[in-house]
């Protein structure tokens, strides 16, 4: 019977370069081929049971990035604190090389070429910085890349997320897009910046607001507190839309289905009704913003509630999302 592989105590819960540990005599090249180990990229290993953990991926990025390889895309958004993968999914490892170099891909993940903007005061360029020992695209460049690689509404979602976290300035983002008029996808990114808001607290809110804007309604107020006649805070609706009349819109994420949250929603809606003297509260969820029929219902409801005209037909293409875990 074959002897079971044993992990040296020094390598438990540790990401390491295989060549260095082979040189030290802790493991052999043949042992690294065993299924107990998982490889992130060239010469970077960890125990297979730790491969999808966030800490291991952060440690792997420290070993895999340098002056010529940088974390980008959703990986960069995660490092900047803007994005988290859905529960049960690992952080994707997206790494770029300068467009003038060659390199091997990260195991299990694609990579892309990156054109860097150089700066005299930075060895890596103005588009690249260091976060916790990891070379990563700057928040501005990360936001720009994620926007131009998505269709319009999801590009708005990206811009909203970076603006809300305060890691990107809206004017600098607009100028950054303006200065790159010939880059692929930049027209869409410029449109998204014009539709973005620094006050949207979730992707669902951003998508709901985009439905209104692309249908031709005026820019809604986003998460603005409502006060009663005595100056006391009543509630903070997600969106306040104005036409001939006001209407308040709420986006209900999955957590709104919980009994405790549902009770809180009902109490808040009642307070709004009393304080406003009858301004309607319209509630929507992922089923409304995620389908053409649902979006059409939102437009019809808001037009009826506010008396505002629908000026533009929604295009299905604008609302197409990236596949699977690529959403922000």
Helices and strands as residue ranges (DSSP letters): G 9-11, E 16-17, H 18-24, G 31-33, E 37-41, E 44-47, G 48-50, H 54-64, E 69-71, H 73-79, E 95-98, E 111-114, E 128-131, E 134-137, H 139-148, H 152-164, H 170-178, H 186-195, H 203-214, E 221-222, E 226-227, E 233-235, E 239-242, E 246-251, G 254-257, H 259-276, E 280-284, H 286-289, H 292-306, G 316-319, G 324-326
